[in-house]
Amino acid sequence: MSRPNLFPFLLTALSLVTVSLRAAEELPPTIIECAGAAETISTDTETIATFTDQVVVTGNNLKLYCDNLRVVAIRKGDPAATLGEYGFFKSLVATGRVRIVQGDREATCGRAEVFPNEDRIVLSENPVVRSIDDQYVVTGPEILLYRGQRRAVVRGTAEERSRITLPAMKNLGFEEEEAEPAEIITP
């Protein structure tokens, strides 16, 4: 009695799993719209695009609104081509009435630097981060947000302190009726 060769079956199953995993990893395209001018300049290594007036960026779990946007992408394809193909985004710098909605939080500021390859966003010029349900509000001179970590770092200074407003905390002290007078000992 001969055993059937399972190798072709396993190879086919493995290739289907690999194709399925690649499809699951595919991200939706990033869409940038604006009411003003959009300009693209390519070098041998980068493509730089600027967008003006009512800019809206729709990306993977991110929506960004601003007055002006500068996008730097690593260029791929033929370096001699007039317009280069976009590789991965190196940075997006948004200025003027910036508003970012990401998951269950929203940020507003005057300037936002988005570094997609590093999974972080740097907010400056009066940044405010709040939960959509207003459970918390964070302000400070500079706020760093980290994608996928539900983490924010607020950098304060002596002149401009960091501030985090959280929901009310219950009174952890003694009730007035239950409190006993403190004994004062003098030398």
N, C-alpha and C positions, 0 to 999 in steps of 0.2 A: 504494500500500500504506500503510494508516494504522497508526500506532503505538498500542498500547493505552495508556490513561491509567493510570499507575501511582500517581497521587496517592491515590485511595481505598485502595489496597492498603497503601501506606506509612503512611497515617493510621491504618488498622486495626492494623498491626503496631506502630506507636508507642504506641497506646493499650493494647495487650496488654502491652508491655514496661513501661509506666508502672504498670499494675495489678499486674504481677508484682513490681516493685520495692517498691511500697507494701506488698504482702503480706509480703515478706521483711523489711521494716522493723518490722512489728508485733511488739511484745514481749509475752511472757506476762503475765498479770495478777499484781500483787503480792498475796499472801495473808498476812494477819496473824491469828494465832490466839492465844488466851490462856485460862488456867484461871480467871482472876478477872474483874473488871469491865472493860468496854470502854465508854468514854464519848466522845461527840462533841459539840463545841460549834462553831457556825458564826457567823462575823461576815459583814459584807458582802463581805470580800475573801479570807478564809481559812477553812479548816475545820481544827479542832484536835481530834485524837483521842488519848486516852490508853488504854493497855492495861496490865493488871497480872497478875502471877503466871504464871510459866512461858510467857512470850511467845515465839512463834516467827514469824519473818518469812521468807517464801519469795519471792524476787524473781528477776530476770534474772541468772543466774550468781552468786547471793548467797543465803546462808542465815544468819540472825541469830537468836541465842537470848539472852534476858535476863530480868530480873525485872520491869522496868518499861519502857514505851516511850511516848514522846510524838511524835506525827506532826503536822507542819504541812504542809498542802497548799494551794495557791492554789485558790480557789473559782472555779468557772465556772457558767454558767447564770444563772437568775433570782436576783438578790440578795435578793429578798423571800421566797424559799422558806424554809420552816422548816429543812430540812436541805439544805445546798448540795451540788452535784455536785463531786466531786474533779476538779481539773485536774491539774497536775503536782505532784509532791512537792517541797516546799521544803526540808524537813529531817526527819530522824528522830533522836531522841536516846534512846539505850538506856542504862539504868543497872542496876547489880547483876548480877554474874556474867555479864558479856557475853562471848559467843563468836560469832565471825564466820568462816564458811568461804566463801572466794572463790577459785575456781579451784584451784590447787595450794598455797594457803597458808591458814593458820588464825591468827586473832588472838584473844587473850583480854585482858580489862581490866575496870575498874570502870565506865568511861563511854566510850561511842562516839557520835560525832556524824557522821551520814551526810548528805552534801549531794549528792543524785543529779544535780541540774542542773549541778554543778561537777565531777562525777566524782571526788569525794574523800571520804575517811573520816578523821576525827581521833580517835585513841585516846588516852585519858589514864587516870590512876589505875592505876598498875602495868601498863602495856601490855606484851604479849609477842606478837611475830609470828614464826611459824615455818613452814617449808615442811612439807608433809604428810610428806615422806620424811626429815625432820629433817636436811636438808643445811645449813640455817642457822637461827639463832635471833637475834632482834633485840629488845633491851629499851632503855628510856629513859623519861624523864618524859613525853614526848609523841611519838607516831608518826603520821605522815600517810601514808595509802595512796592511790594514784591508780589508778583503774580504767582498764584497757586499756593502761597504760603499763608494767606490771610494775616500778613505781617506789615506793620508800618513802623518806621523809625522817624521820630521827630527830633530835629536838631535845633536846640534853643541856644540863646546867647544871654549874657548878663543884661544886655540892653533890651532884648526881645525874648521873653521866656516862652517855652513850650507850654501848651495848655490842652488838657484833655478833660472833657466834660462827659461824665457817665451818669447812668440812672441813679436816683437817690438810694442811699444805703440806709438800712434800718438802724435805729438807735441801738448801739451796742453798750451804752452806759446803763447805770442803775436808774430806776424810776425814782422820782423825788421822795415818794412815801417810803420806799424800801431803803434808801440810802441812810447810812449811819453817819453822824458827824465825825469828821477826821480828828484824830487826837494830835494836838500840837505839843511838841516837846521843845522846851527852850533850855539852853544850858544854864 
